[in-house]
Amino acid sequence: MSKQEQGARYRGSIRDFPDFDPNQDAEALYTAMKGFGSDKEAILELITSRSNRQRQEISQSYKSLYGKDLIADLKYELTGKFERLIVGLMRPLAYCDAKEIKDAISGIGTDEKCLIEILASRTNEQVHQLTEAYKDAYERDLEADILGDTSGHFQKMLVVLLQGTREDDDVVSEDLVQQDVQDLFEAGELKWGTDEAQFIYILGNRSKQHLRLVFDEYLKTTGKPIEASIRAELSGDFEKLMLAVVKCIRSTPEYFAERLFKAMKGLGTRDNTLIRIMVTRSELDMLDIREIFRTKYEKSLYSMIKNDTSGEYKKALMKLCGGDDDAAGQFFPEAAQVAYQMWELSAVSRVELKGTVRMADDFNPDADAKALRKAMKGLGTDESTIIDIITHRSNVQRQQIRQTFKSHFGRDLMADLKSEISGDLARLILGLMMPPAHYDAKQLKKAMEGAGTDEKALIEILATRTNAEIRAINEAYKEDYHKSLEDALSSDTSGHFKRILISLATGNREEGGEDRDKAREDAQVAAEILEIADTSSGDKTSMETRFMTILCTRSYPHLRRVFQEFIKMTNYDVEHTIKKEMSGDVRDAFVAIVQSVKNKPLFFADKLYKSMKGAGTDEKTLTRIMVSRSEIDLLNIRREFIEKYDKSLHQTIESDTSGDFLKALLAICGGED
């Protein structure tokens, strides 16, 4: 018996929203639909974050506050698949099923697959609620409508299922099991023709637990599974219905996992099936469906939805799914190893890193220096020329332009640029003009000067740079500020966080491959410090030091192996566990290291997205990443960005910035994906 059926714990993906206020939600939905156009993001975010019970309260509040029907307003404002999904979520489950069945038997032709899916999978209580909802919504009798639209043995089995009289699971008799096996065998394999009535009676009325025993005994007695006999003896929609009943008796979540996979595989998507299952199972057994899907198809339900759908429709489906079992996080124990093997393959595959800014062909530093001088001479400044030249030259070429500018005009190009341009554009252009190590050194200095420290900037730079880059930053820092980077970090930070930063700032990360034995030891240390190991082999202070040493000094290939050993040992992902067990700057630093090891371009894609989402833009972070990654891996970052957020970096910059700053950022971005 499944955990869902036992009621041992909740296995839905949607839960009651805490601090729920139906009036406030009704007002938010009204606002989202008021005026020209509608805020689809706000609608999907709210409705997919509330349980069905809460949605009914919102509907009632909406009617009380505005004298309008919420479902009617949603239908008016939304269109297509997204509308069907949102409206489906707004109906009580029984009414949702009733609507699906009404649509399945209305008009020309019947959607037998829909009838089979609903009636083969629902419990007695759900069937009773369905028949009542159908009568209430359409003032018609469901059984009479099904009798009028179907025929034969298919019709008879549907009517049996509509009675909702399947025996309870505690009704099991060993003698009756043997008798049912014999009756099914005689009704099919031993009979000239088939006694369909026996199949209908036994499969339509016996308890699930009883039938599982019947199926086991049938296999022992006949040497073949019950499904094989059904396929051999029955046909058409009746055969499909009986096979669906058997699948649901064996495992309802597995039946739905299979239905979802078939709805999305191949060309085209069966959206009605996808919507119906995601809506109706989101508060019942979605976690079980996800677990089986991941194990059976070696990909997560989330990732398949992501790759097969688009727009707000996709976002809403992914919210109902409730999580990605391919992504870093807590894996289901049974699916953990398969999921992690898939992650490991993608993580260690050789991806060529590419920047978006390359050396300009036919480069002429004399011509560029003269053009820049002309753009800044006299009244006004020609920002377009400045942007065009500086964003389309590599850093090496920009240094040549600086030298040529001084040789020709006896002037410092950086000083001239500072006097001619200002604000975000100035920070971006001047950043591009600096050698990379000096730019990073300046960003670190800015993060530590004045009141307060920008810990996020310190983490971002020190956790992601290579040994060679770190060594160059140290030299640049000493040259520019006449103080060692280590001394600056020591005076501006404290505790474990200081130790982590100083360790990273030494640039002594190992550069070899993996050591499997050492990886297992390192994973054990991680498990103990994160308090999920069964045993402990040392005092906490020394373990913390060892954990810091592992993350700050082991090579990337070795750390990937450590992360794999960690999940084999614990069935948890190390990043998820650090987030759960640690706090503050130490947690943020360790998470940044882990994310950088797993997928550095994705780490930066996340940072860019966060710098532009919501109200206001974090121009400093946006500028820092665009400048520092433009010649290293910005093309890879772009690909990760669109893959994760379903919108391009180009689009996001375009909608979040403006003026010359926008033009310069788009030039560095290098293209629309």
C-alpha positions as semicolon CSV with decimal commas, in nm:
position;residue;x (nm);y (nm);z (nm)
1;M;0,000;0,000;0,000
2;S;0,137;0,344;-0,088
3;K;0,217;0,600;0,178
4;Q;-0,041;0,829;0,019
5;E;-0,312;0,568;0,066
6;Q;-0,204;0,498;0,421
7;G;-0,224;0,866;0,495
8;A;0,118;0,843;0,661
9;R;0,225;1,186;0,538
10;Y;0,117;1,450;0,294
11;R;0,252;1,385;-0,057
12;G;0,107;1,679;-0,248
13;S;0,324;1,957;-0,392
14;I;0,080;2,238;-0,301
15;R;0,010;2,317;0,063
16;D;-0,199;2,568;0,253
17;F;-0,037;2,911;0,225
18;P;0,070;3,039;0,570
19;D;-0,086;3,361;0,704
20;F;-0,359;3,326;0,442
21;D;-0,590;3,626;0,393
22;P;-0,863;3,563;0,131
23;N;-0,965;3,929;0,114
24;Q;-0,609;4,040;0,053
25;D;-0,567;3,774;-0,219
26;A;-0,898;3,872;-0,380
27;E;-0,782;4,235;-0,391
28;A;-0,447;4,131;-0,541
29;L;-0,622;3,934;-0,817
30;Y;-0,862;4,220;-0,885
31;T;-0,567;4,459;-0,918
32;A;-0,386;4,214;-1,148
33;M;-0,686;4,212;-1,383
34;K;-0,777;4,581;-1,361
35;G;-0,716;4,818;-1,649
36;F;-0,559;4,741;-1,985
37;G;-0,395;4,396;-1,993
38;S;-0,345;4,168;-1,696
39;D;-0,053;4,084;-1,471
40;K;-0,031;3,713;-1,557
41;E;0,279;3,663;-1,343
42;A;0,095;3,790;-1,033
43;I;-0,208;3,572;-1,110
44;L;-0,010;3,251;-1,158
45;E;0,214;3,321;-0,857
46;L;-0,083;3,370;-0,626
47;I;-0,310;3,091;-0,749
48;T;-0,039;2,824;-0,766
49;S;0,073;2,917;-0,411
50;R;-0,268;2,854;-0,251
51;S;-0,439;2,525;-0,175
52;N;-0,771;2,442;-0,341
53;R;-0,956;2,507;-0,016
54;Q;-0,798;2,853;0,005
55;R;-0,882;2,925;-0,361
56;Q;-1,250;2,863;-0,284
57;E;-1,232;3,116;-0,001
58;I;-1,068;3,366;-0,238
59;S;-1,353;3,313;-0,489
60;Q;-1,607;3,382;-0,217
61;S;-1,422;3,694;-0,098
62;Y;-1,392;3,818;-0,456
63;K;-1,767;3,791;-0,504
64;S;-1,835;3,961;-0,169
65;L;-1,592;4,246;-0,235
66;Y;-1,663;4,313;-0,603
67;G;-1,993;4,141;-0,683
68;K;-1,819;3,953;-0,965
69;D;-1,741;3,592;-1,041
70;L;-1,366;3,531;-1,019
71;I;-1,362;3,238;-1,264
72;A;-1,556;3,444;-1,521
73;D;-1,307;3,732;-1,484
74;L;-1,010;3,496;-1,519
75;K;-1,164;3,346;-1,833
76;Y;-1,208;3,694;-1,976
77;E;-0,852;3,806;-1,897
78;L;-0,656;3,490;-1,983
79;T;-0,639;3,277;-2,296
80;G;-0,541;2,936;-2,425
81;K;-0,369;2,667;-2,222
82;F;-0,276;2,906;-1,943
83;E;-0,643;2,998;-1,898
84;R;-0,748;2,629;-1,888
85;L;-0,486;2,556;-1,626
86;I;-0,566;2,852;-1,398
87;V;-0,942;2,806;-1,426
88;G;-0,897;2,433;-1,353
89;L;-0,710;2,519;-1,034
90;M;-0,991;2,750;-0,925
91;R;-1,252;2,473;-0,932
92;P;-1,295;2,227;-0,644
93;L;-1,144;1,891;-0,744
94;A;-1,481;1,720;-0,790
95;Y;-1,607;2,005;-1,011
96;C;-1,284;1,995;-1,210
97;D;-1,339;1,623;-1,275
98;A;-1,704;1,690;-1,359
99;K;-1,604;1,954;-1,616
100;E;-1,346;1,720;-1,773
101;I;-1,603;1,441;-1,809
102;K;-1,868;1,679;-1,944
103;D;-1,621;1,798;-2,209
104;A;-1,521;1,437;-2,284
105;I;-1,879;1,332;-2,369
106;S;-2,007;1,656;-2,525
107;G;-2,021;1,722;-2,896
108;I;-1,919;1,484;-3,173
109;G;-1,713;1,190;-3,052
110;T;-1,609;1,090;-2,701
111;D;-1,272;1,136;-2,530
112;E;-1,251;0,781;-2,397
113;K;-0,898;0,833;-2,260
114;C;-1,023;1,108;-2,031
115;L;-1,311;0,891;-1,903
116;I;-1,071;0,602;-1,845
117;E;-0,813;0,815;-1,661
118;I;-1,063;0,974;-1,422
119;L;-1,286;0,678;-1,342
120;A;-1,004;0,422;-1,317
121;S;-0,802;0,629;-1,071
122;R;-1,049;0,790;-0,830
123;T;-1,132;0,661;-0,482
124;N;-1,487;0,578;-0,374
125;E;-1,518;0,912;-0,197
126;Q;-1,386;1,102;-0,499
127;V;-1,634;0,924;-0,728
128;H;-1,926;1,010;-0,499
129;Q;-1,818;1,376;-0,487
130;L;-1,780;1,374;-0,867
131;T;-2,135;1,249;-0,931
132;E;-2,276;1,509;-0,690
133;A;-2,070;1,790;-0,848
134;Y;-2,184;1,686;-1,197
135;K;-2,548;1,699;-1,093
136;D;-2,498;2,035;-0,923
137;A;-2,307;2,194;-1,212
138;Y;-2,507;2,059;-1,508
139;E;-2,839;1,948;-1,352
140;R;-2,789;1,612;-1,518
141;D;-2,723;1,257;-1,400
142;L;-2,367;1,148;-1,479
143;E;-2,451;0,778;-1,508
144;A;-2,734;0,854;-1,753
145;D;-2,503;1,072;-1,965
146;I;-2,234;0,802;-1,977
147;L;-2,494;0,539;-2,069
148;G;-2,604;0,765;-2,353
149;D;-2,252;0,820;-2,485
150;T;-2,081;0,478;-2,452
151;S;-2,167;0,116;-2,520
152;G;-2,081;-0,249;-2,463
153;H;-1,851;-0,385;-2,194
154;F;-1,669;-0,054;-2,182
155;Q;-1,993;0,113;-2,077
156;K;-2,069;-0,157;-1,817
157;M;-1,729;-0,121;-1,648
158;L;-1,761;0,260;-1,640
159;V;-2,100;0,227;-1,471
160;V;-1,955;-0,017;-1,212
161;L;-1,675;0,228;-1,134
162;L;-1,929;0,513;-1,111
163;Q;-2,099;0,336;-0,820
164;G;-1,792;0,401;-0,601
165;T;-1,844;0,074;-0,415
166;R;-1,495;-0,077;-0,423
167;E;-1,436;-0,272;-0,102
168;D;-1,209;-0,123;0,165
169;D;-0,847;-0,231;0,178
170;D;-0,887;-0,418;0,504
171;V;-1,129;-0,662;0,335
172;V;-0,894;-0,942;0,232
173;S;-0,971;-1,317;0,236
174;E;-0,710;-1,573;0,130
175;D;-0,980;-1,815;0,018
176;L;-1,146;-1,544;-0,190
177;V;-0,809;-1,455;-0,347
178;Q;-0,774;-1,814;-0,471
179;Q;-1,134;-1,818;-0,591
180;D;-1,093;-1,489;-0,785
181;V;-0,775;-1,616;-0,950
182;Q;-0,959;-1,929;-1,061
183;D;-1,262;-1,731;-1,182
184;L;-1,046;-1,491;-1,386
185;F;-0,847;-1,779;-1,532
186;E;-1,161;-1,966;-1,630
187;A;-1,328;-1,650;-1,764
188;G;-1,036;-1,587;-1,996
189;E;-0,763;-1,840;-2,068
190;L;-0,978;-2,154;-2,021
191;K;-1,290;-2,030;-2,195
192;W;-1,387;-2,033;-2,560
193;G;-1,453;-1,663;-2,587
194;T;-1,431;-1,450;-2,274
195;D;-1,663;-1,403;-1,980
196;E;-1,618;-1,028;-1,952
197;A;-1,868;-1,006;-1,665
198;Q;-1,623;-1,183;-1,432
199;F;-1,344;-0,939;-1,517
200;I;-1,583;-0,646;-1,463
201;Y;-1,715;-0,775;-1,131
202;I;-1,378;-0,867;-0,975
203;L;-1,170;-0,572;-1,103
204;G;-1,453;-0,324;-1,042
205;N;-1,539;-0,418;-0,684
206;R;-1,258;-0,590;-0,493
207;S;-1,030;-0,384;-0,266
208;K;-0,691;-0,273;-0,393
209;Q;-0,499;-0,479;-0,140
210;H;-0,706;-0,787;-0,226
211;L;-0,649;-0,737;-0,600
212;R;-0,273;-0,698;-0,555
213;L;-0,271;-1,041;-0,391
214;V;-0,490;-1,173;-0,674
215;F;-0,243;-1,040;-0,933
216;D;0,052;-1,201;-0,750
217;E;-0,128;-1,534;-0,724
218;Y;-0,249;-1,515;-1,085
219;L;0,113;-1,487;-1,201
220;K;0,213;-1,790;-0,991
221;T;-0,082;-1,996;-1,113
222;T;-0,081;-1,911;-1,484
223;G;0,281;-1,809;-1,541
224;K;0,174;-1,476;-1,692
225;P;0,077;-1,136;-1,548
226;I;-0,288;-1,036;-1,544
227;E;-0,208;-0,760;-1,797
228;A;-0,103;-1,021;-2,055
229;S;-0,436;-1,203;-2,018
230;I;-0,631;-0,877;-2,048
231;R;-0,446;-0,790;-2,369
232;A;-0,507;-1,136;-2,508
233;E;-0,874;-1,165;-2,409
234;L;-1,015;-0,810;-2,431
235;S;-1,000;-0,539;-2,695
236;G;-1,063;-0,174;-2,777
237;D;-1,157;0,082;-2,514
238;F;-1,265;-0,193;-2,277
239;E;-0,913;-0,340;-2,284
240;K;-0,760;0,005;-2,226
241;L;-0,995;0,070;-1,934
242;M;-0,918;-0,263;-1,766
243;L;-0,543;-0,213;-1,809
244;A;-0,576;0,135;-1,654
245;V;-0,767;-0,013;-1,358
246;V;-0,492;-0,272;-1,306
247;K;-0,220;-0,004;-1,324
248;C;-0,400;0,214;-1,070
249;I;-0,446;-0,081;-0,837
250;R;-0,075;-0,160;-0,858
251;S;0,033;0,206;-0,820
252;T;-0,178;0,512;-0,894
253;P;0,126;0,747;-0,892
254;E;0,306;0,524;-1,145
255;Y;-0,001;0,529;-1,369
256;F;0,004;0,910;-1,367
257;A;0,382;0,928;-1,416
258;E;0,337;0,720;-1,730
259;R;0,044;0,933;-1,850
260;L;0,249;1,251;-1,800
261;F;0,549;1,109;-1,985
262;K;0,334;1,005;-2,281
263;A;0,163;1,346;-2,282
264;M;0,497;1,517;-2,344
265;K;0,715;1,273;-2,536
266;G;0,751;1,297;-2,914
267;L;0,619;1,575;-3,133
268;G;0,347;1,788;-2,981
269;T;0,212;1,794;-2,627
270;R;-0,121;1,655;-2,509
271;D;-0,196;1,966;-2,308
272;N;-0,541;1,861;-2,187
273;T;-0,392;1,550;-2,025
274;L;-0,098;1,743;-1,884
275;I;-0,324;2,012;-1,734
276;R;-0,575;1,765;-1,594
277;I;-0,315;1,555;-1,413
278;M;-0,108;1,846;-1,281
279;V;-0,422;2,016;-1,146
280;T;-0,590;1,713;-0,993
281;R;-0,283;1,545;-0,837
282;S;-0,109;1,857;-0,700
283;E;-0,263;1,810;-0,355
284;L;-0,275;1,430;-0,356
285;D;0,037;1,246;-0,471
286;M;0,251;1,475;-0,689
287;L;0,566;1,397;-0,486
288;D;0,513;1,024;-0,544
289;I;0,451;1,084;-0,915
290;R;0,771;1,292;-0,936
291;E;0,976;1,026;-0,759
292;I;0,855;0,748;-0,988
293;F;0,892;0,967;-1,297
294;R;1,255;1,048;-1,207
295;T;1,345;0,685;-1,145
296;K;1,157;0,543;-1,441
297;Y;1,249;0,792;-1,712
298;E;1,590;0,915;-1,584
299;K;1,479;1,276;-1,604
300;S;1,274;1,490;-1,374
301;L;0,910;1,576;-1,442
302;Y;1,010;1,940;-1,387
303;S;1,278;1,933;-1,658
304;M;1,045;1,763;-1,906
305;I;0,775;2,026;-1,846
306;K;1,040;2,298;-1,879
307;N;1,159;2,164;-2,215
308;D;0,814;2,090;-2,353
309;T;0,609;2,398;-2,266
310;S;0,655;2,775;-2,265
311;G;0,552;3,109;-2,120
312;E;0,327;3,157;-1,817
313;Y;0,177;2,816;-1,887
314;K;0,517;2,658;-1,828
315;K;0,582;2,865;-1,513
316;A;0,248;2,763;-1,362
317;L;0,305;2,394;-1,441
318;M;0,652;2,407;-1,284
319;K;0,504;2,565;-0,970
320;L;0,251;2,282;-0,947
321;C;0,530;2,031;-0,995
322;G;0,691;2,179;-0,687
323;G;1,059;2,113;-0,754
324;D;1,325;1,980;-0,988
325;D;1,459;1,635;-0,896
326;D;1,750;1,684;-1,139
327;A;1,864;2,002;-0,967
328;A;2,070;2,047;-0,655
329;G;1,857;1,991;-0,350
330;Q;1,717;1,707;-0,148
331;F;1,670;1,404;-0,370
332;F;1,425;1,124;-0,313
333;P;1,632;0,836;-0,171
334;E;1,524;0,588;-0,441
335;A;1,594;0,832;-0,722
336;A;1,903;0,997;-0,573
337;Q;2,170;0,792;-0,742
338;V;2,013;0,802;-1,090
339;A;1,961;1,177;-1,060
340;Y;2,312;1,239;-0,940
341;Q;2,471;1,026;-1,211
342;M;2,288;1,237;-1,470
343;W;2,406;1,557;-1,298
344;E;2,763;1,430;-1,283
345;L;2,771;1,355;-1,656
346;S;2,657;1,707;-1,740
347;A;2,883;1,867;-1,480
348;V;3,205;1,707;-1,594
349;S;3,138;1,715;-1,966
350;R;3,392;1,935;-2,141
351;V;3,215;2,258;-2,224
352;E;3,419;2,511;-2,415
353;L;3,408;2,844;-2,235
354;K;3,352;3,142;-2,462
355;G;3,337;3,513;-2,406
356;T;3,129;3,756;-2,608
357;V;3,402;4,019;-2,656
358;R;3,688;3,916;-2,884
359;M;3,988;4,084;-3,044
360;A;3,875;4,316;-3,321
361;D;3,989;4,228;-3,672
362;D;4,198;4,490;-3,856
363;F;4,266;4,658;-3,522
364;N;4,421;5,004;-3,555
365;P;4,505;5,165;-3,218
366;D;4,597;5,495;-3,385
367;A;4,258;5,527;-3,553
368;D;4,076;5,426;-3,232
369;A;4,272;5,675;-3,019
370;K;4,194;5,957;-3,265
371;A;3,826;5,862;-3,283
372;L;3,799;5,861;-2,902
373;R;3,974;6,199;-2,877
374;K;3,735;6,344;-3,134
375;A;3,434;6,197;-2,949
376;M;3,538;6,384;-2,632
377;K;3,664;6,714;-2,780
378;G;3,459;7,030;-2,789
379;L;3,105;7,078;-2,664
380;G;2,917;6,761;-2,586
381;T;3,036;6,403;-2,595
382;D;2,977;6,141;-2,862
383;E;2,889;5,852;-2,627
384;S;2,790;5,625;-2,916
385;T;3,142;5,628;-3,062
386;I;3,297;5,565;-2,718
387;I;3,063;5,270;-2,658
388;D;3,116;5,128;-3,006
389;I;3,495;5,130;-2,986
390;I;3,546;5,018;-2,626
391;T;3,288;4,739;-2,622
392;H;3,419;4,591;-2,948
393;R;3,785;4,568;-2,852
394;S;3,949;4,307;-2,631
395;N;4,112;4,417;-2,305
396;V;4,459;4,374;-2,456
397;Q;4,358;4,603;-2,744
398;R;4,214;4,861;-2,502
399;Q;4,550;4,878;-2,322
400;Q;4,716;4,948;-2,657
401;I;4,463;5,225;-2,723
402;R;4,543;5,379;-2,380
403;Q;4,914;5,381;-2,460
404;T;4,861;5,522;-2,808
405;F;4,627;5,793;-2,672
406;K;4,898;5,907;-2,429
407;S;5,167;5,897;-2,700
408;H;4,959;6,103;-2,946
409;F;4,790;6,353;-2,720
410;G;4,994;6,351;-2,396
411;R;4,669;6,284;-2,212
412;D;4,542;6,004;-1,991
413;L;4,248;5,834;-2,165
414;M;4,099;5,715;-1,834
415;A;4,102;6,069;-1,693
416;D;3,940;6,207;-2,009
417;L;3,669;5,942;-2,002
418;K;3,599;6,016;-1,634
419;S;3,546;6,384;-1,711
420;E;3,323;6,323;-2,015
421;I;3,087;6,044;-1,904
422;S;2,919;5,974;-1,572
423;G;2,701;5,739;-1,369
424;D;2,645;5,376;-1,462
425;L;2,791;5,423;-1,810
426;A;3,114;5,564;-1,665
427;R;3,152;5,272;-1,424
428;L;3,100;5,026;-1,707
429;I;3,332;5,191;-1,963
430;L;3,609;5,262;-1,709
431;G;3,581;4,904;-1,585
432;L;3,632;4,775;-1,938
433;M;3,939;4,998;-1,976
434;M;4,116;4,848;-1,673
435;P;4,327;4,530;-1,694
436;P;4,116;4,244;-1,542
437;A;4,330;4,191;-1,230
438;H;4,333;4,565;-1,152
439;Y;3,957;4,581;-1,207
440;D;3,898;4,292;-0,963
441;A;4,140;4,451;-0,714
442;K;3,944;4,775;-0,734
443;Q;3,613;4,593;-0,681
444;L;3,754;4,421;-0,373
445;K;3,885;4,754;-0,240
446;K;3,545;4,919;-0,293
447;A;3,373;4,627;-0,118
448;M;3,585;4,692;0,193
449;E;3,605;5,071;0,209
450;G;3,372;5,306;0,392
451;A;3,104;5,209;0,641
452;G;2,999;4,847;0,604
453;T;3,140;4,572;0,385
454;D;2,995;4,432;0,064
455;E;3,040;4,066;0,156
456;K;2,858;3,946;-0,156
457;A;3,111;4,114;-0,384
458;L;3,403;3,968;-0,186
459;I;3,251;3,620;-0,209
460;E;3,163;3,650;-0,578
461;I;3,517;3,744;-0,681
462;L;3,725;3,525;-0,448
463;A;3,509;3,213;-0,481
464;T;3,514;3,208;-0,861
465;R;3,861;3,314;-0,978
466;T;4,130;3,067;-1,085
467;N;4,466;3,042;-0,907
468;A;4,633;3,247;-1,182
469;E;4,363;3,514;-1,160
470;I;4,390;3,529;-0,778
471;R;4,769;3,568;-0,795
472;A;4,733;3,850;-1,050
473;I;4,473;4,020;-0,826
474;N;4,713;4,004;-0,528
475;E;4,988;4,172;-0,731
476;A;4,749;4,437;-0,866
477;Y;4,611;4,510;-0,517
478;K;4,960;4,559;-0,375
479;E;5,063;4,777;-0,669
480;D;4,752;4,998;-0,662
481;Y;4,689;5,031;-0,287
482;H;5,031;4,964;-0,130
483;K;4,883;4,704;0,102
484;S;4,845;4,329;0,074
485;L;4,500;4,189;-0,003
486;E;4,535;3,953;0,293
487;D;4,595;4,244;0,534
488;A;4,295;4,429;0,392
489;L;4,069;4,124;0,435
490;S;4,204;4,065;0,788
491;S;4,122;4,418;0,899
492;D;3,777;4,427;0,739
493;T;3,631;4,082;0,815
494;S;3,633;3,843;1,110
495;G;3,585;3,489;1,235
496;H;3,530;3,190;1,004
497;F;3,431;3,419;0,720
498;K;3,770;3,594;0,734
499;R;3,950;3,258;0,735
500;I;3,755;3,141;0,429
501;L;3,831;3,460;0,234
502;I;4,200;3,456;0,322
503;S;4,224;3,089;0,225
504;L;4,065;3,167;-0,114
505;A;4,284;3,475;-0,157
506;T;4,606;3,269;-0,135
507;G;4,525;3,115;-0,476
508;N;4,651;2,773;-0,367
509;R;4,368;2,550;-0,489
510;E;4,495;2,211;-0,605
511;E;4,488;2,172;-0,982
512;G;4,501;1,795;-1,026
513;G;4,226;1,541;-1,082
514;E;4,020;1,347;-0,831
515;D;4,135;1,106;-0,560
516;R;3,847;0,866;-0,489
517;D;3,969;0,749;-0,149
518;K;4,034;1,103;-0,032
519;A;3,696;1,208;-0,179
520;R;3,518;0,956;0,045
521;E;3,707;1,088;0,348
522;D;3,623;1,446;0,253
523;A;3,255;1,356;0,204
524;Q;3,253;1,201;0,552
525;V;3,397;1,523;0,700
526;A;3,127;1,723;0,519
527;A;2,855;1,488;0,648
528;E;2,982;1,521;1,006
529;I;3,021;1,899;1,004
530;L;2,675;1,936;0,846
531;E;2,538;1,708;1,119
532;I;2,385;1,439;0,904
533;A;2,644;1,165;0,958
534;D;2,574;0,871;1,188
535;T;2,916;0,892;1,354
536;S;3,164;1,163;1,444
537;S;3,541;1,126;1,432
538;G;3,672;1,451;1,577
539;D;3,605;1,771;1,768
540;K;3,389;2,028;1,597
541;T;3,651;2,305;1,565
542;S;3,902;2,084;1,387
543;M;3,622;1,943;1,166
544;E;3,517;2,296;1,066
545;T;3,876;2,373;0,971
546;R;3,898;2,054;0,765
547;F;3,570;2,136;0,590
548;M;3,697;2,484;0,503
549;T;4,024;2,336;0,376
550;I;3,833;2,088;0,156
551;L;3,615;2,353;-0,008
552;C;3,887;2,619;-0,038
553;T;4,185;2,409;-0,154
554;R;4,067;2,091;-0,332
555;S;4,058;2,091;-0,713
556;Y;3,728;2,130;-0,897
557;P;3,731;1,772;-1,038
558;H;3,803;1,636;-0,691
559;L;3,525;1,840;-0,532
560;R;3,277;1,711;-0,789
561;R;3,368;1,360;-0,677
562;V;3,331;1,466;-0,311
563;F;2,981;1,596;-0,385
564;Q;2,889;1,264;-0,547
565;E;3,026;1,062;-0,256
566;F;2,834;1,292;-0,019
567;I;2,504;1,212;-0,183
568;K;2,580;0,840;-0,194
569;M;2,652;0,858;0,178
570;T;2,358;1,076;0,285
571;N;2,100;1,101;0,003
572;Y;2,132;1,479;0,037
573;D;2,292;1,737;-0,187
574;V;2,578;1,926;-0,022
575;E;2,457;2,268;-0,140
576;H;2,107;2,209;-0,007
577;T;2,251;2,090;0,325
578;I;2,485;2,388;0,365
579;K;2,189;2,622;0,305
580;K;1,985;2,435;0,565
581;E;2,248;2,387;0,835
582;M;2,461;2,703;0,812
583;S;2,389;3,075;0,818
584;G;2,525;3,419;0,738
585;D;2,835;3,501;0,537
586;V;2,998;3,161;0,601
587;R;2,699;2,986;0,444
588;D;2,697;3,227;0,148
589;A;3,070;3,175;0,086
590;F;3,046;2,795;0,097
591;V;2,736;2,792;-0,127
592;A;2,916;3,015;-0,381
593;I;3,213;2,777;-0,389
594;V;2,987;2,472;-0,437
595;Q;2,784;2,643;-0,711
596;S;3,102;2,756;-0,885
597;V;3,240;2,402;-0,878
598;K;2,916;2,258;-1,016
599;N;2,854;2,511;-1,290
600;K;3,030;2,848;-1,284
601;P;2,837;3,003;-1,578
602;L;2,510;2,911;-1,405
603;F;2,634;3,074;-1,083
604;F;2,689;3,401;-1,272
605;A;2,359;3,366;-1,461
606;D;2,180;3,346;-1,124
607;K;2,366;3,652;-0,997
608;L;2,276;3,850;-1,310
609;Y;1,912;3,749;-1,286
610;K;1,893;3,853;-0,920
611;S;2,062;4,185;-0,998
612;M;1,774;4,274;-1,231
613;K;1,466;4,106;-1,088
614;G;1,209;4,288;-0,879
615;A;1,197;4,659;-0,810
616;G;1,522;4,838;-0,882
617;T;1,845;4,714;-1,040
618;D;2,171;4,629;-0,868
619;E;2,385;4,811;-1,126
620;K;2,711;4,741;-0,942
621;T;2,671;4,363;-0,957
622;L;2,539;4,379;-1,313
623;T;2,837;4,590;-1,426
624;R;3,094;4,383;-1,236
625;I;2,984;4,054;-1,390
626;M;2,937;4,187;-1,743
627;V;3,285;4,345;-1,737
628;S;3,472;4,060;-1,568
629;R;3,315;3,771;-1,763
630;S;3,292;3,935;-2,107
631;E;3,607;3,767;-2,241
632;I;3,587;3,447;-2,036
633;D;3,245;3,279;-2,035
634;L;2,968;3,534;-2,094
635;L;2,839;3,333;-2,392
636;N;2,802;3,029;-2,163
637;I;2,636;3,249;-1,900
638;R;2,387;3,366;-2,163
639;R;2,297;3,006;-2,247
640;E;2,249;2,913;-1,883
641;F;2,039;3,227;-1,831
642;I;1,787;3,153;-2,105
643;E;1,777;2,784;-2,012
644;K;1,692;2,859;-1,650
645;Y;1,476;3,170;-1,675
646;D;1,310;3,121;-2,014
647;K;1,410;3,470;-2,121
648;S;1,735;3,588;-2,267
649;L;1,994;3,797;-2,086
650;H;1,960;4,045;-2,375
651;Q;1,583;4,078;-2,316
652;T;1,627;4,116;-1,941
653;I;1,890;4,391;-1,978
654;E;1,670;4,563;-2,237
655;S;1,369;4,571;-2,005
656;D;1,564;4,669;-1,692
657;T;1,814;4,939;-1,803
658;S;1,806;5,240;-2,032
659;G;2,001;5,495;-2,235
660;D;2,371;5,464;-2,312
661;F;2,421;5,222;-2,022
662;L;2,171;4,989;-2,193
663;K;2,349;5,026;-2,530
664;A;2,687;4,943;-2,379
665;L;2,553;4,641;-2,185
666;L;2,383;4,501;-2,495
667;A;2,705;4,543;-2,694
668;I;2,895;4,342;-2,428
669;C;2,613;4,086;-2,410
670;G;2,688;4,021;-2,773
671;G;2,357;3,902;-2,909
672;E;1,997;3,796;-2,855
673;D;1,938;3,429;-2,781
